[in-house]
Amino acid sequence: MSKNYFKKYPNKEGFFNEYGGAFIPPHLEVEMKKINDAYYSISKSHKFISELRNIRKHYQGRPTPVYHCNRLSNKYGGQIYLKREDLNHTGAHKLNHCMGEALLAKHMGKKKLIAETGAGQHGVALATAAAYFGLECEIHMGEVDMAKEHPNVQRMKILGATVVPVTHGLKTLKEAVDSAFEEYLKDPINTIYCIGSVVGPHPFPMMVRDFQRVVGIEAKEQFFDMTGELPDSVVACVGGGSNAMGIFSAFLENEECTLYGIEPAGKSFETGEHAATMTLGTPGVIHGFKCYTLQDEDGNPAPVHSIASGLDYPGVGPEHCMLKDLKKVTYDSINDKECIDAFFELSRLEGIIPALESAHAVAYALKLAKKHPQQSILVNLSGRGDKDLDYVIDTFGLPK
């Protein structure tokens, strides 16, 4: 990869090779250009950068540590390390870009933040950012996900956000995006749509990636300080793909590091109950951008399933699509059972309860450790599992 990678991708039109762009109504193009221009000007200013760094250090608790999983490594082989984004304020990586987006909104004079959420972590993070900056906040969430992630719904409400239940379709993440986007279109002047991942029309895939790059920058330096070398493998879960782009961004130029993006195989490929967009999807347009998508026979987004609410999306970030085509990242999948097994393994062996999203990456790391017992594996533990406890216990019970 070129050392000018981040200047080259995306291009001025927001494309990562053939993916990305902005397929949106003409009146919204004007608002997106305002956001893009503001981001390029404000994000380069000393004041903006200093304020964001101050927030990350004194409010978010960054840097988050890298932790060596001794007992897990002894059982499965390899040397397994975790980038502890679960220790970031609000319990996940999402606050990294939410504070950046909210700071941008404040500088632009916006009065209200609006967004979708699946697992609720983006919603909680955005509600937190809104409270910090004194902005209104409206979060759209599918009814199915609201039932699964009840603790996060309560957290959003306590933080002062309005939570809008989405009752159409499958009532999950895709429908929540539809609903939030429709609401944003009613007043794009005073509102900013704070997209929750590296998806959506340009400039959001670029902006969210840039705000999440702090994860990779920290992890690379921390891992080298701990071991004197870089990891053999870097593993992260992929739904939209923000946590993965965050950590992958620091290792794209290092050929000795193999990067793995792990998406949900769900119940099975045969039944279609999965969200394996990169494995089984084809190029298409969804929510204003081009990417690999899971589509039905009519070319519409197909129904998807994942035990992890934050991964059940029929599209994926356009930069991931480019990296797949360039063979810079290997994309694979983990099914629901493997995810649950890893959820309990990390909890019981290391005292760390992972989010179900993150447990997909942990499960894949365990497979890698068995296959390559002499290698080191760095996993982006993108979030903690407090939000999933009731759902996991009610659905699967406790292991014997």
Buried (B, 14 or more C-beta within 10 A) or exposed (E): BEEEEBEEBBEEEBBBBEBBBBEBEEEBEEBBEBBBEBBEEBBEEEEBEEBBEEBBEEBBEBBBEBBBBEBBBEBBBBBBBBBBBBBBBBBBBBBBBBBBBBBBBBBBEBBBBBBBBBBBBBBBBBBBBBBBBEBBBBBBBBBBBBEBBBBBBEBBEEBBBBBBBBEEBBBBBBBBBBBBBEBBBEEBEEBBBBBBBBBBBBBBBBBBBBBBBBBBBBBBEBBEEBBEEBBBBBBBBBBBBBBBBBBBBBBBEBEEBBBBBBBBBBBEBEEBBBBBBBBBBEEBBBBBBBBBBBBEEEEEBBBBBBBBBBBBBBBBBBBBBBBBBEEBBBBBBBBBEBBBBBBBBBBEBBEBBBBBBBBBBBBBBBBBBEEBEEBBBBBBBBBBBBBBEBBBEEEBEEEE
